[in-house]
């Protein structure tokens, strides 16, 4: 249970509660949800591969290739992808988590009470334009990851993530009950869960598939070895396919429940569900400002969002700590300090990219450092890392199918069918290649 909650805590985060709602709103509502579920199932074998590599080697990805690779091969040279990928993710993830932590404070103190929609928009813009506010939020976010991982695996990471995950589900349940009783809840639920052929024609099938596949990778946090470290902590009592399926199911459940909070509220208060990234930080504070008991429900909502984001920060930070312990021989506390300082410094470009360095617009007007970091990670490193992992587990020149299958199916629980070997070797890499090509086409054809 500890493994499931910690791994689920790493996977469940901003992808579920910030990105999923506005992407769903922009790509046809229920059609996106259905295709996203199918894409989530398609990506699960990559999570299984990360768990199996970690458990078989008892290392994070940095050391796992060296333990499992056949003699004379050089897979270990790709171990750096875990360190670079986790840093790239947290360099902007901590900044967005910092926004949520600051919004928790502003909700509690009633900052948004009586504020007009234009006032909320101006407040968010002023927050981004303030170097002090951005650095404060980022520091709090990095500090959470540092302190918890410094305390240790069981006393820190496992204990804190269990508490946060329990709180997350309790708060989310209360929010769902509240929002389903709103006046426009029916329209919101129909948009979210009832497929409308007209929306499919408007959006197009291929763009929905591309967006859903990207969301599946982002949501499960696979491709950069962030799950490998949790596999290394797992005993061989349970088969890995069943565990990955449980974690993916929890991931989808949180996304589903988040949608049942946001879309009924949007349709009740006439907020555009396709409002984009600002849906959470601009549109929803407007909703809570208009709602009876809005301070209480708004605080509860942003605490829930913060819990989801912080669990991912802790999980990925633990991977960095483990990497430095295995590869560089540092003790846990020293590794936590080194990574805490490095992460804080490397997060500053994103935090300052909205103010001091706002003139740097890598993809044209309106873009920022955050867009560049997300593009390098989501459109390049995640597809490359995912392809590397599935080929390592399915090719004879890598770990190979026999070792991977034996490790995955060891213990009680749901077993992986050997028919998936063809899927891992040929079909899944083709899916990842599709994601890579479409991502570039979408980015540079606007």
DAMOUR-V821708 format. One record per pair of residues at least 12 apart in sequence whose C-alpha atoms are under 7 Angstrom apart, sorted by sequence separation. I is the first residue (numbers start at 1). J is the second residue. D is the distance in Angstrom with one decimal. If there is no record, write none. Layout:
I,J,D
I,J,D
This chain:
271,283,6.7
65,79,6.7
321,335,5.4
354,368,6.8
321,336,5.7
353,368,5.9
63,79,6.8
353,369,5.4
62,79,4.1
61,79,5.8
62,80,6.1
269,287,6.4
321,339,6.8
320,339,6.9
350,369,5.2
62,82,6.5
349,369,6.7
350,370,5.4
61,82,6.2
394,421,6.6
394,424,6.5
394,425,5.7
390,424,5.9
391,425,6.2
102,137,6.1
390,425,6.9
101,137,6.5
99,137,6.0
98,137,3.7
98,138,4.8
95,137,6.7
98,140,6.6
387,429,5.6
95,138,4.9
98,141,5.5
94,138,5.6
97,141,6.2
387,432,6.9
94,141,5.5
94,142,6.3
383,432,5.8
383,436,6.4
380,436,7.0
379,436,5.9
379,439,6.0
189,260,6.7
192,263,6.9
189,263,6.7
188,263,4.7
189,264,6.2
188,264,4.2
187,264,7.0
186,264,7.0
185,264,4.0
188,267,5.4
184,264,6.0
185,265,6.9
187,267,6.4
176,257,6.6
179,261,5.5
182,264,7.0
185,267,6.8
184,267,5.4
185,268,6.5
176,260,5.9
180,264,6.5
184,268,4.0
176,261,5.0
179,264,6.0
183,268,5.8
175,261,6.1
179,265,6.1
182,268,6.6
226,316,5.9
229,319,6.0
226,319,6.0
171,300,6.7
172,304,6.7
171,304,6.2
168,304,5.4
86,224,6.7
85,224,5.4
168,307,6.1
86,226,6.9
168,308,6.8
82,224,4.9
81,224,6.2
82,225,5.2
164,307,5.7
82,226,6.9
161,311,5.9
6,158,6.1
9,161,6.5
6,161,6.0
2,158,6.4
6,162,6.9
9,165,6.6
5,162,6.1
124,281,6.9
157,314,6.9
124,282,6.8
224,382,6.1
223,382,4.7
223,383,6.7
30,191,6.3
121,282,5.7
224,385,5.6
29,191,5.6
30,192,4.7
120,282,6.0
223,385,4.6
29,192,4.9
30,193,4.6
223,386,4.1
30,194,5.5
31,195,5.4
61,225,5.6
222,386,7.0
30,195,4.8
149,314,7.0
120,286,6.8
148,314,7.0
61,228,6.0
241,408,6.5
60,228,5.5
145,313,5.8
240,408,5.0
31,200,6.9
60,229,4.5
117,286,5.8
145,314,4.5
149,318,5.9
239,408,5.7
240,409,6.5
59,229,6.5
239,409,4.8
28,199,5.1
239,410,5.2
242,413,6.0
28,200,6.2
60,232,6.7
145,317,6.0
238,410,6.7
239,411,4.8
242,414,4.7
39,212,6.5
43,216,7.0
59,232,5.6
112,285,6.8
238,411,4.2
239,412,5.5
241,414,6.1
242,415,7.0
35,209,6.5
39,213,5.4
54,228,4.5
58,232,4.3
115,289,6.9
236,410,6.1
237,411,4.4
238,412,4.8
239,413,5.3
241,415,6.1
28,203,6.5
47,222,6.0
50,225,6.2
53,228,6.5
54,229,5.8
57,232,6.9
114,289,6.2
236,411,5.6
237,412,6.3
238,413,5.9
239,414,6.4
241,416,5.9
27,203,6.2
32,208,6.1
36,212,4.6
40,216,5.1
46,222,6.6
51,227,6.2
55,231,4.7
113,289,5.2
239,415,6.4
35,212,6.3
36,213,6.6
39,216,6.1
50,227,5.7
51,228,5.1
54,231,4.6
55,232,4.1
112,289,6.0
50,228,4.6
54,232,4.2
55,233,6.9
51,230,6.9
52,231,6.5
55,234,6.2
32,212,6.5
36,216,6.6
47,227,6.9
51,231,4.2
27,208,5.9
150,332,6.6
150,333,5.2
110,295,6.1
150,336,5.5
108,295,6.5
149,336,6.5
107,295,6.0
51,240,7.0
146,336,5.9
107,298,6.1
108,299,5.7
48,240,6.2
107,299,5.1
48,241,5.9
146,340,5.6
104,299,5.8
48,244,6.0
47,244,6.5
104,302,5.4
142,340,6.6
103,302,6.8
104,303,6.1
44,244,6.7
100,302,6.4
142,344,6.4
15,218,6.1
16,219,6.2
15,219,4.8
100,305,6.9
101,306,6.1
139,344,6.7
100,306,5.7
12,219,6.7
11,219,6.2
11,220,4.8
97,306,6.6
11,221,5.4
97,309,5.8
97,310,6.9
135,351,6.2
134,351,5.5
94,313,7.0
7,227,6.8
131,352,6.0
7,230,6.5
90,313,6.9
131,355,6.4
129,354,6.0
130,355,6.6
210,435,6.3
128,354,5.7
129,355,4.7
3,230,7.0
128,355,6.7
210,438,6.9
86,316,6.2
3,234,6.9
20,255,6.6
83,320,6.3
16,254,6.6
17,255,6.3
21,259,5.9
8,247,5.3
12,251,5.6
16,255,4.7
11,251,6.9
17,258,5.8
4,247,6.4
8,251,6.9
25,273,4.8
26,274,4.4
25,274,4.2
22,273,6.6
22,274,5.6
91,343,6.7
22,275,6.5
22,276,5.1
22,277,6.4
91,346,6.0
92,347,6.3
87,343,7.0
91,347,4.3
95,351,6.0
22,279,6.4
92,350,5.9
91,350,6.9
62,323,6.1
18,280,6.6
60,322,6.7
60,323,6.2
63,326,6.7
63,327,6.6
62,327,6.8
92,370,6.0
88,373,6.5
17,305,6.5
89,377,6.9
88,377,6.5
85,377,6.7
14,308,6.7
13,308,4.5
14,309,5.5
12,308,6.1
13,309,4.6
85,381,6.7
13,312,5.7
12,312,6.7
10,311,5.8
11,312,6.4
9,311,5.0
10,312,4.1
9,312,5.9
81,385,7.0
10,315,4.7
10,316,6.7
70,397,6.9
70,398,6.5
69,398,5.8
70,399,6.7
69,399,5.5
68,399,5.8
46,386,6.6
49,389,6.6
49,390,6.7
46,390,6.5
49,393,6.8
56,407,6.5
52,404,6.6
52,407,5.9
52,408,5.7
